[in-house]
Structure formats: structure tokens, C-alpha cells
Amino acid sequence: MSANKRGTKRLGVFLLACGMILFLTTACFAQGKRLTILHTNDTHSVMVPLHDGQVSWATAMEKEDLWRKLNWFHSPGQGQGGSRAGLARMAYLIKKIKSQRPETLVLHGGDVFVGTFEFNKYLGYPELKIMENLYDVMELGNHEFDLGIETLAGILSGQLAGGAPVQLPLLCANIDLSGTALAGLVKTAVVKNVGGVKVGIFGLVTQDPQNYSDEVNSRFPYPYEAALPEQTLWYYAGQLAGQLKLAEGCDLVVCLSHLGKNLDYVLADNVPYIDVIVGGHSHDLIKMPVTRNGKIIVQAGAFGEYLGELNLKINNGKVELAGYRLHELDSRVPEDPATRNLVNQIREGVVSDPRFGPVYSQAVGLALRDITKDWPEGSPNRDVPMGNLVADAYIHGLNKAGLAPDCALTVLGYIGAEIRAGKIVGNDILRSVPYGYDPVSGLGFKVVVVYLPGQLLLGGLEYAAGTMDFTTDIAVQASGLTYCYDSSRPAAPLGQFPTRLDVMSVMVNGEPVAANPDKLYAVAMNEQVFNFFNAMTGGQLSEAKVDTGLFEYTLVRDYIRDLKKVSYASEGRIKDLKQ
């Protein structure tokens, strides 16, 4: 071959290579940048895996999950469904996905605290120390504030545990923490560069007053509603998002929200510059992202049973959904060995504590079906199986103690997790009534008996019915008390009724309360429900309260022991007659 021909061929190869490089470069720019967001929320201190006990044929067939059906066939009668969730499984999955896709951001939507014996023993510090090597950013949830601002600061600084400070970046923009011990430990927003994508993240937490002490409630400067739009949380959130998008030049703005799904929709409708809302608080398992007003909304249930994987494409300032998957953390997901060893140390510390003992293994009773905290779809019933169980446990235990209440009530917001079909252990019970903290016993709320005039009981039920438009936290659950209301009617102003409540339907043990509105009823409730009720009346109930000294956990545990086999359903104790 002549030199000229060889030179011409080389030139052709060179030009072809340049053309391929130019084509690939153009194609990459056309595809834009890629980003994966892994997210979870409301894990509530589930460090130790949760057991799946014996599952009946009927329960297995009720489930949409094919894996659970097949598992029943695998060991019928034995019903050993393995375990689910747990921090070691979460660690394995996060590490695996990040090793495959380095352009990954890992977010937690809040409520790491409160829910298991792991928390009641160690107050969340070891969990946060494990999480700081897994997550990039966490929003504080309302339960992070349950023990007070000073205690939270002591946990985050490491002072209470005698260890190093928590390094995980923590956000909370809508609580004014200036002048408190948290001021230097919590940020309003952060900016992360992940795989060439500049991501601005700010965090918001629910402002519903029943979730906080007066100390925290006094530190919300921006209400949901105000006389001037410029004074609302939504306007403030828009300023934060605009700062990140415009001033900081972020390609993507994420609101890490612990507001709950309904308020996430309000956020999407009213706040500009946000691209993605990673939600929490309402424990909603959103199976596919919701796109609302151009914003992508996700949430991954609760208790660490799922990890969301959101894949995005960012091109010329436009953010597009490129794919989504909810990973279920069941027994098919391995555990990260290093994390498992740390979790096992936590478990052993709980079991060796004489206050607790074998709360992960020793059977208290047997659940013949899942005892859920949801009311049945398509039904007017507004009592849930867990609510009925807890309220009945109050009556059962207080009767045995000689206190004989007329009725008992709690609210849905103070019921934690469902109890799954199978063997019930102590940790399952604490997860169902997890709230409050007594440092001596390591347990939660105590139960009190309050002597309420019928008129005041009616007013409280009217108030609860009036909140159903925006939250189910105050949805009453009861034993010995039945009534109906109509949520399609307008809610009454505080102190006025009847509007929604059907007064003539309110019965205590079959006796109409309206027939004798001045009669005093002995009503059992947990101490936090009492505190909320008492605050509504301006402190008038303080003299009407009898402290029983009995814990919710103990009452529910002993009731299940006495029953031995538990099967609860919604019974229609409370009904919504909306048209």
C-alpha cells in the first residue's frame, strides 16, 4: 500500500473516531445528568428485625403479596415467615445500590426516634451513629422532639451517651431553634453535589400542636394559614426553595418533608421552585410517585419495611422521572454483617436490662389475624382493630385494679404499629403503644381516669370530628363508648356543637349521654390525651384526674396474656355517616 493511501486511511479512521466522540458527547448532553435518590421515613427505631410469626391460611390469602402466600405453603402449620425490616437490611440495600450507582443521594424523612425497646434503652444515639455512614441528610420529625429540645441536643452532641457528636446532617427549617442548644446542630438547608448534580435540600416538619410540648409549639413562626399570605409557611418555603434554585444555582431542589401526604399536596400546589418532595409523617406507602403541579412526591411507608428508589434525569433545568422502585425489606434481603453485629449488641443490651428481659422472643399471646390500625375501605366504621384492642385493654386492666371506669378512649395518633398475625412478643406491644417516656421504667404513657361531665364529653367528640378534614391523629377510638358523626357537614368552631356529632347517638354502655348531660363519667385515657383535653378547657380538668400509676404497655400486655389468642376487627363502635 502506498504512503498516500495509508495516510488517507489513517485520516479517515481519525475523522471517524472524532465523529464517534462528538456523537457520544452530544448524546450524553442530550440525555442530561442522572441522579438516584434513595429515601425512607418514619423508621421509628426498628433496629432489630421484626418477626413474621405464624400466619393462618385466611390471613395469607387476604394479602396481595404473593411471597406471603408462597411462604405459607412452604411451611403450613408452622408459619415461620422469617423476619422483615431491621437496620442491617437497610444498610445492605443502601450500600449495594450506592456501589452500583455512585450518583446516589440517601435521604431520611424523619421520625427515627420512638417505637421500640431499642429506643427506650438507648434514646436513638447508636442508631444515628450507624445512620451517619448510610444517609446523606435527615429531616427531624416530630418524635425527635418528644423528650424535649435539651435532651435532643444532648443526644446529638453525644453528651448523654458519652460519645462523639452525630455527624449526619440534620434539617428543620420551620422551628425557630435560635437561642437553644440545638442552634448549632440543626440546619435550615444544605447543598450537595452528587455526580455533577447540584442538589439543594431544605426540611419542614409538621406543625400540628398535639405532636409537641408547649416549649416546641411556641417556636413555629410561620402558620399554615394567616391573614396575609406572606406570613404563612408556604410563602416562607417558597423563599427557601427560591434561594436554593436561583441564588445557589441548584439543578434540583428537594423538600425533605415531615408534613404528611395531605400537606405535601398543599406544598406542591402553593410553593414554587421545588422539584421533588420526599415525604414522611403520615406513614403512606406511595407505590408510584405522584406528580402534582410539576413536582414529584414520594413516601416509603414506615418502620423501615421499604426503601424507595427514585431515578431522575436533569436536562437544561428540567427534572424528569426516569424510574421508580419500592424495595421491600423482607427475608429475601440479606443483612449487612457489620451493621448486624452492632444491632445484635443493642439487642443484647435490651434483653439484659432487668426492666425488659426477653421482649424479642418470649411469647405473650397469639394473634390469629393481623390487628391493623386502618378502618375498612368502603365502610362507615371509624373504629380500627388496634384502637379497639387498646381501649378494651384499658377497661380490662383498670377493672382488675378496682377502678371501674365507665368507658375508655384513645386517639389514632397515639397508636403506633399494627400487630401482625402470629406470636406476639413484648416488642410488638411496645410498638403498638410506643409514645411517652418514663426514665425509671423505660416505658411510655401512663393511663389516668378523668371524671368528665357528659356535656364536656360531647364537646370533645365534636372537636375530634371537626379535625377529620386534615388529620386522623385525633380520630377517637373507644371502649364502652359508641357514637356517630357526619364529616360531610361543616366543622363547628371550638366550643360549639352539635354540627358534625349526632348527639343522640352518643352512648356510654348503652346509656344516652344527652339524656343526662351533667352526669360525671369516669373516662380512662392516656396522660397525653388528658393533657390535650385539659389544655382545650383551660386547665379545668386538673382536679378531675385520678392517676392510676399503670402504663399503657403493661395494660395491653396483660390483657393479651389473659386473652391468649387475639382476633380483633372493626366493629362499628364509631361511624362516619357522611353522604
C-alpha positions in Angstrom: 0.0 0.0 0.0 1.4 3.4 -0.9 2.2 6.1 1.7 -0.6 8.3 0.3 -3.1 5.6 0.6 -2.0 4.7 4.2 -2.2 8.4 5.1 -5.6 8.7 3.6 -6.8 5.6 5.6 -5.4 6.9 8.9 -7.1 10.3 8.3 -10.4 8.5 7.7 -10.0 6.5 10.9 -9.1 9.6 12.8 -12.1 11.5 11.4 -14.4 8.6 12.2 -13.1 8.4 15.8 -13.7 12.2 16.2 -17.2 11.8 14.8 -17.9 9.0 17.3 -16.6 11.1 20.2 -18.7 14.0 19.1 -21.8 11.8 18.7 -21.4 10.2 22.1 -20.7 13.6 23.8 -23.8 15.1 22.1 -25.8 12.0 23.1 -24.7 12.4 26.8 -25.7 16.1 26.8 -29.0 15.2 25.2 -29.6 12.6 28.0 -28.8 15.1 30.7 -27.5 14.2 34.1 -28.7 11.3 36.2 -29.4 11.1 39.9 -30.8 8.4 42.1 -32.5 9.3 45.4 -32.9 6.6 48.0 -35.4 7.5 50.7 -37.1 6.2 53.7 -39.0 7.8 56.6 -40.7 7.0 60.0 -38.4 4.1 60.8 -39.3 4.5 64.5 -36.2 2.8 65.9 -36.7 -0.6 64.2 -33.1 -1.7 64.5 -33.8 -5.3 65.4 -35.6 -7.2 62.6 -39.4 -7.6 63.1 -40.6 -11.2 63.1 -43.3 -12.6 60.9 -44.9 -15.3 63.1 -47.4 -17.9 62.4 -49.7 -17.0 59.5 -53.1 -18.5 59.1 -54.4 -19.7 55.7 -57.1 -17.0 55.7 -54.6 -14.2 56.5 -52.2 -15.4 53.9 -54.9 -15.4 51.2 -56.1 -11.9 52.2 -52.7 -10.5 51.3 -51.8 -9.2 47.8 -48.2 -10.2 48.4 -47.5 -13.5 46.5 -44.4 -14.0 48.6 -46.5 -14.4 51.8 -48.9 -16.8 50.1 -46.0 -19.0 48.9 -44.4 -18.8 52.4 -47.5 -20.3 53.9 -47.3 -23.2 51.5 -43.6 -23.6 52.3 -44.3 -24.3 56.0 -48.1 -24.7 56.6 -48.9 -25.1 60.3 -45.5 -23.8 61.3 -46.0 -20.4 59.7 -42.4 -19.3 60.2 -42.4 -16.3 57.8 -38.9 -15.2 58.8 -38.3 -11.6 59.5 -38.6 -8.2 57.9 -37.1 -4.7 58.2 -34.2 -4.0 60.5 -31.3 -1.6 60.2 -28.8 -4.2 58.9 -31.1 -5.0 55.9 -31.4 -1.3 55.2 -27.6 -0.9 55.4 -27.1 -3.8 52.9 -29.5 -2.4 50.4 -28.2 1.2 50.6 -24.6 0.0 50.2 -25.4 -2.3 47.3 -27.3 0.4 45.3 -24.6 3.1 46.0 -21.9 0.7 44.8 -23.7 0.2 41.6 -24.6 3.9 41.1 -22.3 6.4 42.8 -24.6 9.3 41.7 -26.9 8.4 44.6 -28.3 10.6 47.4 -29.8 8.9 50.5 -32.4 10.8 52.5 -34.4 10.1 55.6 -37.8 11.9 56.1 -37.8 12.0 59.9 -39.1 10.1 63.0 -36.1 7.9 63.6 -37.0 8.1 67.3 -39.6 6.3 69.4 -41.2 2.9 68.8 -39.1 0.0 70.2 -37.2 -1.1 73.2 -34.0 -0.2 71.3 -35.0 3.4 71.6 -36.3 3.2 75.2 -33.0 1.8 76.2 -30.5 3.9 74.2 -32.6 7.0 73.1 -31.6 6.8 69.5 -27.9 7.7 69.7 -26.4 4.4 68.4 -29.0 4.3 65.6 -28.0 7.8 64.4 -24.3 6.9 64.6 -24.9 3.9 62.3 -27.1 6.1 60.0 -24.4 8.8 59.6 -22.4 6.3 57.4 -25.5 5.4 55.3 -27.5 8.6 54.8 -26.6 12.0 53.4 -29.3 14.1 55.0 -32.1 13.7 57.5 -35.1 15.9 58.4 -36.1 16.0 62.0 -39.6 14.5 62.6 -41.9 15.5 65.4 -40.9 12.5 67.5 -37.3 13.6 67.6 -38.7 16.4 69.9 -40.6 14.0 72.2 -38.0 14.2 75.0 -37.5 18.0 74.7 -35.1 20.3 73.0 -32.4 20.0 75.6 -32.5 16.2 75.6 -32.4 16.1 71.8 -29.3 18.3 71.9 -27.7 16.0 74.4 -28.3 13.0 72.2 -27.0 14.8 69.0 -23.9 16.2 70.7 -23.1 12.8 72.2 -23.0 14.1 75.7 -25.8 11.9 77.1 -24.1 8.8 75.7 -20.6 9.9 76.4 -19.6 9.5 72.8 -18.8 11.6 69.7 -21.3 14.0 68.2 -23.7 12.8 65.5 -22.2 13.8 62.1 -25.4 13.1 60.0 -26.6 16.5 58.6 -30.0 17.3 60.2 -32.5 19.7 58.9 -35.5 21.6 60.3 -36.4 25.0 58.7 -39.8 25.8 60.3 -38.9 25.6 64.0 -37.0 28.6 65.4 -34.2 27.0 67.3 -32.2 30.2 67.8 -31.0 30.6 71.4 -31.4 26.8 72.1 -28.9 24.1 72.5 -29.9 22.8 69.0 -29.0 26.1 67.2 -25.6 24.8 66.0 -26.7 21.2 65.5 -29.6 21.6 63.1 -29.6 23.4 59.7 -32.3 25.0 57.6 -30.9 23.7 54.3 -27.9 22.0 52.7 -26.4 21.9 49.2 -24.9 18.6 47.9 -23.0 17.9 44.7 -23.9 14.4 43.7 -22.5 13.1 40.4 -22.2 16.6 39.0 -25.8 17.5 40.0 -26.1 20.4 42.4 -28.9 19.5 44.9 -30.4 21.9 47.3 -32.3 20.3 50.2 -34.5 22.0 52.9 -36.6 20.4 55.5 -40.1 21.0 57.0 -41.8 19.3 60.0 -45.4 19.0 60.9 -46.8 21.9 63.0 -49.9 20.1 64.4 -49.9 21.2 68.1 -50.9 17.8 69.5 -47.5 16.5 68.5 -45.4 18.8 70.7 -44.9 20.3 74.1 -45.6 24.0 74.7 -41.8 24.6 74.5 -41.8 23.5 70.9 -45.2 24.8 69.9 -44.1 28.3 70.8 -41.3 28.1 68.2 -43.3 27.9 64.9 -43.1 31.4 63.4 -45.0 30.5 60.2 -48.6 29.1 60.5 -50.3 27.1 57.8 -52.9 29.9 57.5 -52.6 33.6 58.2 -54.4 36.9 57.4 -51.6 37.7 55.0 -50.2 35.0 52.6 -46.7 36.5 53.3 -46.9 35.3 56.9 -47.6 31.6 56.0 -45.4 28.5 56.0 -45.9 28.2 52.2 -44.6 31.7 51.5 -41.6 31.0 53.7 -41.0 27.6 52.0 -41.1 29.4 48.6 -38.4 31.8 49.8 -36.2 28.9 50.9 -36.7 27.0 47.6 -36.1 30.1 45.5 -32.9 30.8 47.4 -31.6 27.3 46.6 -32.8 27.4 42.9 -31.9 30.9 42.0 -29.2 32.3 44.3 -27.4 29.0 44.9 -27.9 27.8 41.3 -29.1 24.3 42.2 -30.1 21.9 39.4 -32.6 20.2 41.7 -34.4 21.4 44.8 -35.8 18.8 47.2 -38.1 19.5 50.2 -37.5 16.8 52.8 -40.9 16.9 54.3 -42.3 15.6 57.5 -45.6 17.3 57.0 -47.7 14.2 55.9 -49.1 13.4 52.5 -52.1 15.8 52.5 -49.9 18.8 53.4 -47.3 17.7 50.8 -50.1 18.2 48.3 -50.7 21.7 49.6 -46.9 22.3 49.5 -46.8 21.2 45.8 -49.8 23.4 44.9 -48.5 26.6 46.6 -44.7 26.6 46.7 -42.6 27.3 43.6 -39.1 26.1 42.7 -39.4 22.7 44.4 -38.7 19.8 42.1 -39.1 16.8 44.5 -40.9 16.3 47.8 -39.6 13.4 49.8 -42.3 12.8 52.4 -42.9 11.4 55.8 -45.1 11.6 59.0 -48.3 10.1 57.6 -46.8 6.6 57.0 -48.1 6.5 53.5 -46.7 3.8 51.2 -46.9 5.6 47.8 -46.3 2.8 45.4 -45.6 5.1 42.4 -44.6 8.8 42.6 -47.4 11.3 42.5 -46.7 14.2 40.1 -48.6 17.3 41.2 -48.2 20.8 39.9 -44.9 19.7 38.2 -43.5 18.3 41.5 -42.6 14.7 42.2 -43.9 13.4 45.5 -42.8 10.1 47.2 -43.1 8.5 50.6 -42.0 5.0 51.7 -44.4 3.8 54.4 -42.9 3.3 57.8 -40.8 1.1 60.2 -38.1 0.6 57.6 -40.1 -2.0 55.7 -39.4 -0.3 52.4 -36.7 1.7 50.7 -37.7 4.0 47.9 -35.5 4.4 44.8 -36.3 7.4 42.8 -34.4 7.8 39.5 -34.3 11.3 37.9 -33.0 12.9 34.7 -32.0 16.5 34.8 -31.6 18.3 31.5 -31.4 22.0 30.8 -33.1 22.8 34.1 -35.9 20.3 33.6 -36.3 17.5 36.1 -37.9 14.3 34.8 -38.9 11.0 36.4 -36.7 8.3 34.9 -37.9 5.4 37.0 -39.1 4.3 40.5 -39.0 1.2 42.6 -40.0 0.4 46.2 -37.7 -2.2 47.7 -39.4 -4.4 50.3 -37.0 -5.3 53.1 -38.3 -8.8 53.7 -36.3 -12.0 54.4 -35.1 -12.1 50.8 -32.8 -9.1 51.5 -29.5 -10.1 53.3 -28.2 -8.2 56.3 -25.0 -6.2 56.2 -22.7 -8.2 58.6 -21.0 -5.2 60.2 -24.3 -3.5 60.9 -25.9 -6.7 62.1 -23.1 -7.1 64.7 -23.8 -3.6 66.1 -27.6 -4.2 66.1 -27.0 -7.5 68.0 -25.1 -5.6 70.7 -28.1 -3.3 71.1 -30.5 -6.2 71.3 -28.4 -7.9 74.0 -28.3 -4.7 75.9 -32.1 -4.5 75.9 -32.6 -8.2 76.9 -30.0 -8.0 79.7 -31.8 -5.0 81.2 -33.9 -6.3 84.1 -36.7 -3.9 83.3 -37.2 -5.5 79.9 -35.9 -9.1 79.6 -36.7 -11.3 76.6 -39.0 -8.9 74.8 -38.0 -10.1 71.4 -38.5 -13.8 71.9 -40.9 -14.6 74.7 -44.5 -15.1 73.6 -47.2 -13.0 75.3 -50.0 -14.3 73.1 -51.0 -15.3 69.6 -52.6 -13.1 67.0 -55.0 -15.1 64.8 -55.0 -12.3 62.2 -53.3 -9.0 61.5 -54.6 -6.5 64.0 -54.4 -3.3 61.9 -54.8 0.4 62.6 -56.8 1.1 59.5 -60.6 1.2 59.2 -62.2 -0.9 56.4 -62.4 0.6 53.0 -65.9 1.4 51.8 -67.3 1.2 55.3 -68.7 3.9 57.6 -66.8 2.3 60.6 -64.2 4.6 62.1 -63.0 2.2 64.8 -59.9 0.2 64.0 -58.8 -3.2 65.3 -55.8 -1.8 67.2 -57.9 1.0 68.7 -60.5 -1.4 69.9 -57.8 -3.7 71.4 -56.0 -0.8 73.3 -59.2 0.8 74.6 -60.5 -2.6 75.8 -57.2 -3.2 77.5 -57.7 0.0 79.5 -61.1 -1.2 80.7 -59.9 -4.7 81.4 -56.8 -3.7 83.4 -58.5 -0.9 85.4 -61.4 -3.1 86.3 -58.9 -5.7 87.7 -57.2 -2.8 89.6 -60.6 -1.9 91.2 -61.0 1.4 89.4 -64.0 0.5 87.2 -64.1 3.3 84.5 -67.4 3.8 82.6 -65.6 4.0 79.3 -62.1 4.4 77.8 -60.8 6.3 74.8 -57.6 7.0 73.0 -56.8 8.6 69.6 -55.4 7.1 66.4 -52.3 9.3 66.5 -51.2 7.6 69.7 -51.4 4.1 68.3 -48.1 3.1 66.7 -47.8 -0.1 64.7 -50.2 -2.9 63.9 -49.7 -6.3 65.4 -49.1 -8.9 62.8 -50.6 -12.4 62.8 -48.5 -14.9 64.7 -46.6 -14.9 68.0 -46.9 -11.6 69.9 -43.8 -10.6 71.9 -43.2 -7.6 74.2 -41.6 -5.5 71.4 -44.7 -5.9 69.3 -46.8 -4.5 72.1 -44.5 -1.5 72.8 -44.5 -0.7 69.0 -48.4 -0.5 69.2 -48.3 1.9 72.2 -44.8 3.4 71.9 -45.3 7.0 72.9 -44.2 8.9 76.0 -41.1 8.0 78.1 -40.7 7.2 81.7 -36.9 7.1 82.5 -37.4 4.8 85.6 -39.4 2.0 84.0 -38.3 2.7 80.4 -42.0 2.5 79.3 -44.3 5.1 77.8 -47.6 6.8 78.7 -49.4 6.1 81.9 -53.2 5.8 82.0 -55.4 8.2 84.0 -59.1 8.2 84.9 -60.9 11.6 84.4 -64.3 12.5 85.7 -66.0 14.3 82.8 -69.5 15.8 82.7 -71.5 14.5 79.8 -71.6 17.9 78.2 -67.8 18.2 78.1 -67.5 14.6 76.7 -69.9 15.6 73.8 -67.8 18.7 73.1 -64.6 16.7 72.9 -66.2 14.3 70.4 -67.4 17.2 68.3 -63.9 18.7 68.3 -62.4 15.4 67.2 -64.9 15.0 64.4 -64.1 18.5 63.2 -60.4 17.7 62.7 -61.1 14.8 60.2 -60.7 17.1 57.2 -56.9 17.4 57.6 -55.8 14.7 60.0 -56.8 11.3 61.5 -54.5 11.8 64.5 -57.4 12.8 66.8 -59.8 10.2 65.5 -61.2 8.7 68.7 -61.0 5.0 69.5 -63.2 3.8 72.4 -64.4 1.0 74.6 -67.8 1.3 76.3 -68.5 4.4 74.2 -70.3 4.4 70.8 -71.4 7.3 68.6 -71.9 8.6 65.0 -70.8 11.8 63.2 -71.1 13.2 59.7 -67.8 14.6 58.3 -69.6 16.0 55.2 -71.2 18.7 57.4 -69.1 21.8 58.2 -66.9 21.6 61.3 -68.1 23.6 64.3 -65.9 26.4 65.8 -64.2 25.3 69.0 -66.7 25.2 71.9 -69.8 25.0 69.7 -71.8 21.9 68.8 -73.6 20.0 67.6 -72.5 20.3 63.9 -71.0 17.0 62.9 -71.7 15.0 66.0 -75.0 13.1 66.2 -75.6 13.9 69.8 -78.4 11.4 70.3 -76.2 8.6 69.1 -73.6 9.0 71.9 -73.9 6.1 74.3 -71.8 5.1 77.3 -72.6 1.4 77.9 -75.9 1.8 76.1 -77.0 4.9 78.1 -77.6 8.1 76.0 -75.2 10.8 77.3 -77.5 13.6 76.1 -80.3 12.4 78.4 -78.2 13.4 81.4 -75.5 16.0 80.3 -74.5 16.9 83.8 -73.7 13.3 84.9 -70.0 12.6 85.6 -68.5 9.8 83.6 -65.2 8.1 84.6 -63.3 8.1 81.4 -59.9 6.3 81.1 -57.3 7.8 78.7 -53.6 8.1 78.5 -51.9 11.0 80.1 -51.1 12.8 76.8 -54.7 12.7 75.6 -55.7 14.1 79.0 -53.1 16.9 78.7 -54.5 17.8 75.3 -58.1 17.7 76.6 -57.2 19.7 79.6 -55.5 22.4 77.6 -58.6 22.8 75.5 -60.6 23.5 78.7 -58.0 26.0 80.0 -56.8 23.6 82.7 -60.2 23.0 84.3 -59.8 19.2 84.5 -56.7 19.0 86.7 -58.8 18.3 89.8 -60.9 15.7 88.0 -58.0 13.4 87.2 -57.1 10.2 89.0 -53.5 8.9 88.4 -53.6 5.1 88.2 -49.8 4.6 88.0 -50.4 2.0 85.3 -48.7 2.1 82.0 -50.3 1.6 78.6 -47.8 -1.0 77.7 -48.5 -3.1 80.9 -52.3 -2.9 80.4 -52.1 -4.0 76.8 -49.5 -6.8 77.5 -51.5 -8.2 80.4 -54.8 -8.1 78.5 -53.2 -10.1 75.6 -51.8 -12.6 78.2 -55.3 -13.1 79.6 -56.8 -13.5 76.2 -54.1 -15.8 75.0 -55.4 -15.7 71.4 -56.3 -12.4 69.9 -58.6 -11.6 67.0 -59.8 -8.0 66.6 -61.7 -6.3 63.9 -63.5 -3.0 63.2 -67.0 -3.3 64.9 -68.7 0.0 64.1 -68.2 1.4 67.6 -67.8 4.8 65.9 -69.3 5.6 62.5 -69.0 8.4 59.9 -72.4 8.9 58.3 -71.2 11.2 55.6 -73.4 11.3 52.5 
